[in-house]
Amino acid sequence: MGFFAKRKANKLLDEGMEFFRTGDLQAAEAKYIEALSFDPNSVAIHVNYGDLLKKTDRPTAAEVEYNKAMIFDPERGEPHGGLGALYHSQRRYEEAEEQYEIALSKTAGDLNVKLNLAQLYMDTVRYTDMKKIYKSVLPHVTDPNLRKMIESRSR
């Protein structure tokens, strides 16, 4: 793949992410699909597209996108974090925990995955495990509302 195709794909990904952030999911999806036409092996595009498919209640398609991302770069944690969140939303707790753990083994400092894992522990009544994670992430949290929530749950 050429340099310009990769640049075009990244530009479309950025546009899609902005549409996703503002809630225009249809426009975001169109940008992700177009971006994949320029760079079909992009982990970032597959993960973001998977997130969109999850959000729009297409879990099977989301799982496919996360798995594609894992194939293209097995060392990246993001696809595992996305798949963990998907399984978590489906109450497939054991599979979700496994994916979160894999994600953290590849990207140890991923705050979102740690928070998702803490939520999974809360959902499965594993409060001691939840509190350990919350106490470990608290020094890294700058958002005052999130900090307040974590402090209340880690007591």
C-alpha positions as CSV (number, residue, x, y, z in Angstrom):
1,M,0.0,0.0,0.0
2,G,1.2,3.4,-0.9
3,F,2.0,6.3,1.4
4,F,-0.9,8.4,0.0
5,A,-3.4,5.7,0.5
6,K,-2.4,5.3,4.1
7,R,-2.6,9.1,4.6
8,K,-6.0,9.2,3.0
9,A,-7.2,6.4,5.2
10,N,-5.9,8.2,8.3
11,K,-7.7,11.4,7.3
12,L,-10.9,9.5,6.8
13,L,-10.5,7.7,10.2
14,D,-10.0,11.1,11.9
15,E,-13.2,12.4,10.2
16,G,-15.1,9.3,11.2
17,M,-13.9,9.6,14.8
18,E,-15.1,13.2,14.9
19,F,-18.5,12.2,13.5
20,F,-18.7,9.4,16.1
21,R,-17.8,11.8,18.9
22,T,-20.6,14.2,17.9
23,G,-23.1,11.4,17.5
24,D,-23.5,11.3,13.7
25,L,-23.0,7.5,13.5
26,Q,-24.2,7.1,10.0
27,A,-21.6,9.6,8.7
28,A,-18.9,8.0,10.9
29,E,-19.7,4.6,9.5
30,A,-19.4,5.9,5.9
31,K,-16.0,7.3,6.7
32,Y,-14.8,4.1,8.4
33,I,-15.9,2.0,5.4
34,E,-14.2,4.4,3.0
35,A,-11.0,4.5,5.1
36,L,-10.9,0.6,5.0
37,S,-11.0,0.8,1.2
38,F,-7.7,2.7,1.4
39,D,-6.1,0.7,4.2
40,P,-7.9,-2.6,4.8
41,N,-5.2,-3.7,7.3
42,S,-5.5,-0.8,9.7
43,V,-5.9,-1.9,13.3
44,A,-7.2,1.5,14.3
45,I,-9.9,1.6,11.6
46,H,-11.1,-1.9,12.4
47,V,-11.2,-1.1,16.2
48,N,-13.1,2.2,15.7
49,Y,-15.5,0.5,13.2
50,G,-16.0,-2.3,15.8
51,D,-16.8,0.3,18.4
52,L,-19.4,1.9,16.1
53,L,-20.9,-1.5,15.3
54,K,-21.1,-2.3,19.0
55,K,-22.8,1.1,19.7
56,T,-25.3,0.5,16.9
57,D,-26.3,-3.0,18.2
58,R,-24.5,-5.1,15.7
59,P,-22.4,-7.3,18.0
60,T,-21.6,-10.0,15.5
61,A,-20.2,-7.5,13.0
62,A,-18.3,-5.7,15.8
63,E,-16.7,-9.0,16.9
64,V,-15.6,-9.6,13.3
65,E,-13.9,-6.1,13.2
66,Y,-12.1,-6.6,16.5
67,N,-10.9,-10.1,15.4
68,K,-9.6,-8.6,12.1
69,A,-7.7,-6.0,14.1
70,M,-6.1,-8.8,16.2
71,I,-5.0,-10.7,13.1
72,F,-3.4,-7.6,11.6
73,D,-1.4,-6.8,14.7
74,P,-1.5,-9.5,17.4
75,E,0.6,-7.3,19.8
76,R,-1.9,-4.5,20.1
77,G,-4.2,-4.4,23.1
78,E,-7.0,-2.2,21.7
79,P,-8.8,-4.9,19.8
80,H,-8.9,-7.1,23.0
81,G,-10.2,-4.1,25.0
82,G,-12.9,-3.5,22.5
83,L,-13.9,-7.2,22.4
84,G,-13.8,-7.3,26.2
85,A,-16.3,-4.4,26.3
86,L,-18.5,-6.1,23.7
87,Y,-18.6,-9.3,25.7
88,H,-19.1,-7.3,28.9
89,S,-22.2,-5.6,27.4
90,Q,-23.5,-9.1,26.5
91,R,-22.9,-10.3,30.1
92,R,-20.4,-12.8,28.8
93,Y,-18.3,-12.0,31.9
94,E,-15.7,-14.7,31.7
95,E,-14.9,-14.0,28.1
96,A,-14.9,-10.3,28.8
97,E,-12.4,-10.7,31.7
98,E,-10.1,-12.8,29.6
99,Q,-10.1,-10.1,26.8
100,Y,-9.5,-7.3,29.3
101,E,-6.6,-9.3,30.8
102,I,-5.1,-9.9,27.4
103,A,-5.5,-6.2,26.6
104,L,-3.7,-5.2,29.8
105,S,-0.9,-7.7,29.2
106,K,-0.2,-5.9,25.9
107,T,-1.0,-2.3,27.0
108,A,-0.5,-2.2,30.8
109,G,-1.4,1.4,31.2
110,D,-4.7,1.5,29.4
111,L,-6.9,3.3,31.9
112,N,-10.1,2.6,30.0
113,V,-9.5,-1.1,30.1
114,K,-8.7,-1.0,33.8
115,L,-11.9,0.9,34.5
116,N,-13.9,-1.5,32.4
117,L,-12.4,-4.4,34.3
118,A,-13.2,-2.7,37.6
119,Q,-16.8,-2.3,36.4
120,L,-16.9,-6.0,35.4
121,Y,-15.7,-6.9,39.0
122,M,-18.5,-4.7,40.4
123,D,-21.0,-6.3,38.1
124,T,-19.9,-9.8,39.2
125,V,-19.8,-8.8,42.9
126,R,-16.0,-9.0,43.2
127,Y,-15.6,-5.9,45.2
128,T,-12.1,-6.5,46.6
129,D,-10.8,-6.9,43.0
130,M,-12.7,-3.8,42.0
131,K,-11.2,-1.7,44.8
132,K,-7.7,-2.8,43.9
133,I,-8.1,-1.6,40.4
134,Y,-9.7,1.7,41.5
135,K,-6.9,2.4,44.0
136,S,-4.3,1.7,41.3
137,V,-5.9,4.1,38.8
138,L,-6.9,6.9,41.1
139,P,-3.5,8.7,40.9
140,H,-3.9,8.9,37.1
141,V,-7.4,10.2,36.9
142,T,-7.7,14.0,36.3
143,D,-11.5,14.2,35.6
144,P,-13.0,15.4,38.9
145,N,-16.3,13.6,38.4
146,L,-14.6,10.3,37.5
147,R,-12.2,10.8,40.5
148,K,-15.2,11.3,42.9
149,M,-16.9,8.2,41.6
150,I,-13.7,6.1,41.9
151,E,-13.1,7.4,45.4
152,S,-16.6,6.5,46.6
153,R,-16.3,3.0,45.1
154,S,-12.8,2.3,46.5
155,R,-13.7,2.8,50.2
